Amino acid sequence: MRFAFRDDQLLLQSTVRDFLRKACPPAVVRRLWTDETGHDPALWAQLAELGVLGAVVPEAHGGLGLDERDLVLLLEETGRAALPLPVVATAAVAVPLLGELAETGAAGARLAGHWLPRIAAGDAIVAVGHPEDPFVTDAPVADLLLLAHGDELHAVERTAALRWVRHPANDPGRRLYTVAWQPRAETAVAAGAVAQRLLEAAFERGALACAAQLLGATEQMLDLAVAYAGQREQFGRPIGSFQAVQHPLADAKVQLEYARPVVYKAAWSVAARAASRGVDVSHAKLAAGAAGDFTARRALQVHGAIGYTWEQDLHLWMRRAWSLALDWGTAPRHLARVSAFVLADGAPIGPGHSFEGAG
Amino acid sequence: MDLLYTPAQRAFRAEARAWLEAHVPAAPLRSFDTREGFEQHRAWERSLHAGGYAMVPWPVAYGGRGADLLEWLIFEEEYYRAGAPKRVNQNGIFLLGPTIMEFGTPAQKARFLPKIASSEEVWAQGWSEPNAGSDMAAIQAHAQRDGDCYVLRGQKTWASRGAFADWLFGMFRTDPASERHKGLSFLLVPLDAPGVTVRPVAQLGGETGFAEVFFDDARVPVENRLAGEGDGWRVAMATAGFERGLMLRSPARFQKTAQQLVALYREHAMRVGEALRDDVVRCWMDAEAYALETYRTVSRLLAGGKIGFEASLNKIFWSELDVRMHETALRILGPHADLRPAPDATAPAASPVGAAHARPDWLDGYLFSLSGPIYAGTNEIQRNLIAERILGLPRSV
């Protein structure tokens, strides 16, 4: 029992943080907002080089061979940068999904063997169409689309036959599409119970990744509000010296720091395939989503009217926090899962049960 | 990150569970804020001590078990799972004990720690004064050096457990010319010393959970001073950290309450409907989050870290969660929420809520929970500390 990250995990996190601070400042996020594709191939290649995209790709396929316990820290950093690139779908969801497909047979192994090295190298983007989500994010830039259809899972390469419609989102960095495509026998890669299991695992990983990004985005909003409150003067002194400004930010800090261990535990549960992982992930998404929403509101209030402008950068993270709360299962969806667990007959709750689903 | 217990930790849990099942009193004890209940609880502490479970993480030499903090968390989980009595000497075992370990001389450790562990000596806190509440640096009670003794004059108030305790720890001004945080010393005072007068004060719940303590030339030997003369503030901040943070508010307590809240909701779900369901589930989630954060903190401490200002985050989180859980329970109970327990708490209550001893007293728990955001430094003070010491905002004026 050791609920802590190793130094090398934290070092990789801070490397990614430093990189994104320089490579993905607000100006880059804003440029991608108005870019036709919304994609930045150079930045994507650098993320691959750093190991972010191939973090959980096995070493045999050119990745770092890590798992969710490491990835969670890197995703936190992509949230802190409001990075508007398809890291969640590609690196956090598609990679393990391809890995699991490889275990289902020769065809799956060929598929994984083809795509995993490309993902790790930064040469491939994967979009995921999941039954839980009406949209397929970043479909037009994806080289491979993993699409659910009925009780089947299909792997569809980008071809002229794919058609998509863009749905503008509140967060311009979020590229939402509906995709029109023809399922064919040769694109089906899993069906029935196998496909169901793979899609459930994908849902856990997507929700966990959003929760991790929410931690980073939340901390960034808090940092921005603290910095602004320390510098903005009214009544002859910094507004951050007023308790009416201090206390809501202190409350945001409390929410953030009590969401953090929930997200980290969920990362462990997913990596360990613990029985409790579904509830752990839902709890993580709820806690991080609530902290994000709470902090967005307080940070906006502390900024006052300047925070209400398009020009000020705060809303990059506010929009990100709001959209992340909707991706991979909304709050009511996740709360229903936790409720079903907690209120069930004989639910294993109470002192001493926190890590039971892990054992 | 490894969130599995070791075989040794599992074995320890089984051992603690077996001992508690065999020893926890079948009938509930009376409240430790009554004279009779106080002595019942002291007897329970003697039993815990004899079983080697009084102070799980303390060194054996001081009456502890010599276990690490993870085993302490496991023990706490089993303790609350078993429905064992509250710890009457919590001021001693959770606050003063760790403070003496950090600041005490070998002689002080040998003199005080074993009797804290056995609860032969039960402790009260002596922080607040009539004019020094949130502004603790305004302390006026003073201790004048006279040879080998300090002569104490002044008044402490809201001394938790003061009504029946044997000893009091607190801060006194040893330098009469000093102001604010300077010139204060941390003293250990026997409450039966001549010149000490204890006046119990009834709390919101009706019992005398705290007391006013008056000092009229009470003499205390100099060796009862913890750390140096004038070092009191530094020592007190460490004690306050223990109180807000890890030791006193172990997560099992809130997980137990959350579990009982879930049971209460399930029992009354037909009547109250869906309206309160999400509140109940959120309480459970927050109690879990508190437990997880405590495991993180313990992992950090085991790697050599220290409790710092983040204890203020803890204090806000658990105290507000505790209020919310009890508020939610009272809303579930609806019109029955207003019922006090039957005068004889061991007899089945004549309310549809059932036998008083088998269920938590949510009303009493609610009243007690309301003290959480006040004691151990009000939550407003904690927010000031978070803002200034953790977030780095400018000092408020």
HADDOCK unambig.tbl for C-alpha pairs under 7 A between the chains (distance, minus, plus):
assign (segid A and resid 1 and name CA) (segid B and resid 2 and name CA) 5.11 0.50 0.50
assign (segid A and resid 1 and name CA) (segid B and resid 3 and name CA) 4.73 0.50 0.50
assign (segid A and resid 1 and name CA) (segid B and resid 4 and name CA) 5.04 0.50 0.50
assign (segid A and resid 1 and name CA) (segid B and resid 5 and name CA) 5.05 0.50 0.50
assign (segid A and resid 1 and name CA) (segid B and resid 6 and name CA) 6.71 0.50 0.50
assign (segid A and resid 2 and name CA) (segid B and resid 1 and name CA) 5.46 0.50 0.50
assign (segid A and resid 2 and name CA) (segid B and resid 2 and name CA) 5.02 0.50 0.50
assign (segid A and resid 2 and name CA) (segid B and resid 3 and name CA) 6.06 0.50 0.50
assign (segid A and resid 2 and name CA) (segid B and resid 299 and name CA) 5.66 0.50 0.50
assign (segid A and resid 3 and name CA) (segid B and resid 1 and name CA) 5.19 0.50 0.50
assign (segid A and resid 3 and name CA) (segid B and resid 2 and name CA) 6.28 0.50 0.50
assign (segid A and resid 3 and name CA) (segid B and resid 3 and name CA) 6.34 0.50 0.50
assign (segid A and resid 3 and name CA) (segid B and resid 295 and name CA) 6.26 0.50 0.50
assign (segid A and resid 3 and name CA) (segid B and resid 296 and name CA) 4.97 0.50 0.50
assign (segid A and resid 3 and name CA) (segid B and resid 299 and name CA) 5.68 0.50 0.50
assign (segid A and resid 4 and name CA) (segid B and resid 1 and name CA) 5.23 0.50 0.50
assign (segid A and resid 4 and name CA) (segid B and resid 296 and name CA) 6.29 0.50 0.50
assign (segid A and resid 4 and name CA) (segid B and resid 299 and name CA) 6.37 0.50 0.50
assign (segid A and resid 5 and name CA) (segid B and resid 1 and name CA) 5.61 0.50 0.50
assign (segid A and resid 226 and name CA) (segid B and resid 391 and name CA) 6.94 0.50 0.50
assign (segid A and resid 226 and name CA) (segid B and resid 393 and name CA) 6.50 0.50 0.50
assign (segid A and resid 230 and name CA) (segid B and resid 393 and name CA) 5.96 0.50 0.50
assign (segid A and resid 230 and name CA) (segid B and resid 394 and name CA) 6.31 0.50 0.50
assign (segid A and resid 240 and name CA) (segid B and resid 393 and name CA) 5.63 0.50 0.50
assign (segid A and resid 240 and name CA) (segid B and resid 394 and name CA) 5.82 0.50 0.50
assign (segid A and resid 241 and name CA) (segid B and resid 393 and name CA) 6.62 0.50 0.50
assign (segid A and resid 241 and name CA) (segid B and resid 394 and name CA) 4.87 0.50 0.50
assign (segid A and resid 241 and name CA) (segid B and resid 395 and name CA) 5.38 0.50 0.50
assign (segid A and resid 241 and name CA) (segid B and resid 396 and name CA) 4.29 0.50 0.50
assign (segid A and resid 241 and name CA) (segid B and resid 397 and name CA) 6.93 0.50 0.50
assign (segid A and resid 242 and name CA) (segid B and resid 396 and name CA) 5.70 0.50 0.50
assign (segid A and resid 243 and name CA) (segid B and resid 396 and name CA) 6.55 0.50 0.50
assign (segid A and resid 246 and name CA) (segid B and resid 387 and name CA) 5.54 0.50 0.50
assign (segid A and resid 247 and name CA) (segid B and resid 383 and name CA) 5.49 0.50 0.50
assign (segid A and resid 247 and name CA) (segid B and resid 384 and name CA) 6.96 0.50 0.50
assign (segid A and resid 247 and name CA) (segid B and resid 387 and name CA) 6.96 0.50 0.50
assign (segid A and resid 250 and name CA) (segid B and resid 383 and name CA) 5.53 0.50 0.50
assign (segid A and resid 250 and name CA) (segid B and resid 386 and name CA) 5.69 0.50 0.50
assign (segid A and resid 250 and name CA) (segid B and resid 387 and name CA) 5.57 0.50 0.50
assign (segid A and resid 254 and name CA) (segid B and resid 313 and name CA) 5.45 0.50 0.50
assign (segid A and resid 254 and name CA) (segid B and resid 317 and name CA) 6.91 0.50 0.50
assign (segid A and resid 258 and name CA) (segid B and resid 289 and name CA) 5.94 0.50 0.50
assign (segid A and resid 258 and name CA) (segid B and resid 290 and name CA) 6.82 0.50 0.50
assign (segid A and resid 258 and name CA) (segid B and resid 293 and name CA) 6.63 0.50 0.50
assign (segid A and resid 261 and name CA) (segid B and resid 289 and name CA) 6.77 0.50 0.50
assign (segid A and resid 261 and name CA) (segid B and resid 292 and name CA) 5.80 0.50 0.50
assign (segid A and resid 261 and name CA) (segid B and resid 293 and name CA) 5.51 0.50 0.50
assign (segid A and resid 262 and name CA) (segid B and resid 289 and name CA) 5.86 0.50 0.50
assign (segid A and resid 262 and name CA) (segid B and resid 292 and name CA) 6.75 0.50 0.50
assign (segid A and resid 283 and name CA) (segid B and resid 285 and name CA) 6.90 0.50 0.50
assign (segid A and resid 339 and name CA) (segid B and resid 281 and name CA) 5.95 0.50 0.50
assign (segid A and resid 342 and name CA) (segid B and resid 281 and name CA) 6.90 0.50 0.50
assign (segid A and resid 343 and name CA) (segid B and resid 262 and name CA) 6.87 0.50 0.50
assign (segid A and resid 349 and name CA) (segid B and resid 259 and name CA) 6.34 0.50 0.50
assign (segid A and resid 350 and name CA) (segid B and resid 255 and name CA) 5.12 0.50 0.50
assign (segid A and resid 350 and name CA) (segid B and resid 256 and name CA) 5.32 0.50 0.50
assign (segid A and resid 350 and name CA) (segid B and resid 259 and name CA) 5.11 0.50 0.50
assign (segid A and resid 351 and name CA) (segid B and resid 77 and name CA) 4.74 0.50 0.50
assign (segid A and resid 351 and name CA) (segid B and resid 80 and name CA) 6.83 0.50 0.50
assign (segid A and resid 351 and name CA) (segid B and resid 81 and name CA) 5.93 0.50 0.50
assign (segid A and resid 351 and name CA) (segid B and resid 252 and name CA) 4.97 0.50 0.50
assign (segid A and resid 351 and name CA) (segid B and resid 255 and name CA) 5.39 0.50 0.50
assign (segid A and resid 351 and name CA) (segid B and resid 256 and name CA) 5.86 0.50 0.50
assign (segid A and resid 352 and name CA) (segid B and resid 74 and name CA) 6.93 0.50 0.50
assign (segid A and resid 352 and name CA) (segid B and resid 77 and name CA) 5.19 0.50 0.50
assign (segid A and resid 352 and name CA) (segid B and resid 78 and name CA) 6.88 0.50 0.50
assign (segid A and resid 354 and name CA) (segid B and resid 288 and name CA) 6.91 0.50 0.50
assign (segid A and resid 355 and name CA) (segid B and resid 3 and name CA) 6.68 0.50 0.50
assign (segid A and resid 355 and name CA) (segid B and resid 4 and name CA) 6.94 0.50 0.50
assign (segid A and resid 358 and name CA) (segid B and resid 4 and name CA) 6.65 0.50 0.50
assign (segid A and resid 359 and name CA) (segid B and resid 4 and name CA) 6.34 0.50 0.50
